Amino acid sequence: MSKLILPLIVSSLALTANVQGEEAFHLFILSGQSNMAGLDPDESFTPAVQNAFGTENVIVVKDDVGGQPIRRW
């Protein structure tokens, strides 16, 4: 099951932004509850997307709030 999480996150949360006059980049938003709190994207996720898209083209943002329903964020 955990092997499916990374491709799911990559395919569903990858956004490409092209700002006028600037180069395009890939923004990955990792958001979740208590199970996201234990995730360290620098161990596997960030290096994988940097290898795929280039280090300078990737922004990874992680936000988690344990013990709270998402609607209360």
BELLIN-V8007 format. One record per residue. RES is the residue in three letters. PHI is phi as a letter, one per 20 degrees, with the letter a starting at -180 (none if undefined). OMEGA is omega in whole degrees, 0 to 359 (999 if undefined). NEAR is the number of other ideal C-beta (glycine too) atoms within 12 Angstrom. Layout:
res=RES phi=PHI omega=OMEGA near=NEAR
res=RES phi=PHI omega=OMEGA near=NEAR
//
This chain:
res=MET phi=none omega=182 near=8
res=SER phi=f omega=178 near=13
res=LYS phi=f omega=179 near=9
res=LEU phi=e omega=184 near=11
res=ILE phi=f omega=182 near=21
res=LEU phi=g omega=178 near=25
res=PRO phi=f omega=179 near=18
res=LEU phi=f omega=179 near=15
res=ILE phi=f omega=181 near=27
res=VAL phi=f omega=184 near=27
res=SER phi=f omega=185 near=14
res=SER phi=e omega=184 near=15
res=LEU phi=d omega=181 near=26
res=ALA phi=f omega=178 near=27
res=LEU phi=c omega=176 near=20
res=THR phi=d omega=180 near=16
res=ALA phi=d omega=177 near=17
res=ASN phi=c omega=181 near=13
res=VAL phi=e omega=183 near=10
res=GLN phi=g omega=179 near=7
res=GLY phi=n omega=180 near=6
res=GLU phi=c omega=179 near=10
res=GLU phi=f omega=178 near=14
res=ALA phi=f omega=176 near=19
res=PHE phi=b omega=180 near=22
res=HIS phi=d omega=180 near=27
res=LEU phi=d omega=178 near=20
res=PHE phi=d omega=180 near=31
res=ILE phi=d omega=178 near=22
res=LEU phi=d omega=186 near=31
res=SER phi=c omega=179 near=21
res=GLY phi=a omega=182 near=23
res=GLN phi=d omega=188 near=20
res=SER phi=f omega=179 near=14
res=ASN phi=f omega=177 near=16
res=MET phi=f omega=182 near=25
res=ALA phi=f omega=180 near=18
res=GLY phi=e omega=182 near=14
res=LEU phi=e omega=173 near=25
res=ASP phi=d omega=184 near=15
res=PRO phi=f omega=180 near=31
res=ASP phi=f omega=180 near=14
res=GLU phi=f omega=184 near=13
res=SER phi=c omega=186 near=21
res=PHE phi=f omega=184 near=30
res=THR phi=g omega=177 near=26
res=PRO phi=f omega=181 near=17
res=ALA phi=f omega=181 near=23
res=VAL phi=f omega=175 near=30
res=GLN phi=f omega=176 near=22
res=ASN phi=f omega=182 near=14
res=ALA phi=f omega=188 near=19
res=PHE phi=d omega=183 near=24
res=GLY phi=n omega=184 near=14
res=THR phi=g omega=183 near=16
res=GLU phi=f omega=183 near=12
res=ASN phi=d omega=188 near=22
res=VAL phi=c omega=171 near=27
res=ILE phi=c omega=179 near=25
res=VAL phi=d omega=179 near=32
res=VAL phi=d omega=179 near=18
res=LYS phi=d omega=177 near=23
res=ASP phi=c omega=178 near=20
res=ASP phi=b omega=176 near=22
res=VAL phi=c omega=181 near=18
res=GLY phi=f omega=175 near=17
res=GLY phi=m omega=180 near=13
res=GLN phi=c omega=174 near=15
res=PRO phi=f omega=183 near=11
res=ILE phi=g omega=182 near=15
res=ARG phi=f omega=180 near=7
res=ARG phi=e omega=179 near=9
res=TRP phi=f omega=999 near=14
//
